[in-house]
Structure formats: C-alpha cells, structure tokens
Amino acid sequence: MPKGQPSVVPDDGLTTRQRRNRPLVVVHTGIGKGKSTAAFGLALRAWNQGWPIGVFQFVKSAKWKVGEENALRVLGASGEGGTVDWHKMGEGWSWVQRDAQMDNEEKAREGWEQVKRDLAAETYKLYVLDEFAYPMHWGWVDTDEVVSVLRERPGTQHVVITGRNAPERLVEVADLVTDMSKVKHPMDAGQKGQRGIEW
C-alpha cells in the first residue's frame, strides 16, 4: 500500500475522514514472540497523540516488573503526552499447575468487568488487553459477550488484545489481526530469557 492508501474503498456511505477515524479492534495472536511488544508499541503512539491509555494485564503475575510498564508509567506521568493507567490481574502463568488457578479465573473475570465499566464510561482512548486471549480460550470469560461489548462500545475507543489462541469469533470481528509466527527462537537452543529482551 504505497503512501498508506487502502487497496479497497468500500461503498459504506462514510467520508474518508469518518472511515479513517473509526475505532479499531486489534488482535495480536499466534505462537511467535512479540504480541505484547507490538501492543505496547501502539501504546507509545497513542501516548504521543495525548490519548489516555488503559493497560490491563491478564494472566501475567502482578509481581513481574516488565520494562514496558516502567517506561509507560514514566511517560504517562511526564505531562507531555497521554496518561497511562496500568492494571494487573492474576498470579502468574496459569498453565503451570498451582493452587491459584481459581484465583486467576476470578481475577480475569474481575478484570473484564472493569474493562466493561471503563468502555461504558469512555475512560480511555486506547485499551491494551494484554494476554486477554487466554481467559477467552480457557472459557473464563465468555467470548460472545466480549464480542458484543466491543461491537457496542461508545465513542472512538481503540482496543488491542494479545495472546495465543485468539478465539475465531474474536478474529472474525476484529479490524486488524496479526498472527505472529515463530521461525526461530533462542529458547529452541536452550537459552533462557534475558534482561532487555524478554523483560
């Protein structure tokens, strides 16, 4: 697409400006690395535009200190761009057998309830629902309800959802879907994650 020109112009009655400013649902899925990183890249662009940003981390432990959180919190507090609120739900990766499984389910549902309240109140211009594909895939949160809420959200709120195994129903209604595939990864050669790359 040279110069960002669309390859198709739909006959939907919208002006170019109306179509350009349409709120989007974005999904980053697949088994490759970089889904959350890409979403946080969008958050940086949103911050630069002065948009209020809400990050909701599902599944990842509240104890984890990720570099993107620190950077976006500092930027959000700088007064130069948009504001950033960061919400963490869950106690860690739930495919590891642990007693906290029920807590993770409950916290995922609580997190989704908060997202619904914020969407209804138009609290943010960009929502990053990090690893939210997992609670839908595992049946903790009803995918049909998510799709309905996203379709009916008011205003011009953009929502990006990350995580493997994004439900097909979500993929169907999303405006932009990227499937991250893995070609090679250092872990395949026995290398563990490292600072500045994984966190």
Disulfide bonds with the S-S distance in Angstrom:
none
